[in-house]
Amino acid sequence: MPLYEYELCDGNCVACGGRFTLRRPLSAPELARCPACRKPVRKVISSFNTPTVAKPLSVSDAKKAGFTVLKKVSKGEYERQ
């Protein structure tokens, strides 16, 4: 589920601090009021996490990590490297 950041449209609040983050499903309707103080809120555009691009795994890296590396010999036949 994604995280959504909200802030109060006007004023401040002791209960929510004027800004809060909620985890909500994509299918949930947009939040109109703060769950704590019931004042009107608006969604804040925030940053998001992206996966880091990793280099392709080499045969030696795979062996060091404990994986068994197989090489295709013919149709349906493999042998260890």
Secondary structure, DSSP 8 states (H G I E B T S, - for coil): --EEEEEESSS--TTTTTEEEEE--TTS----B-TTT--BEEEE--------------HHHHHHTT---EEEEETTEEEE-
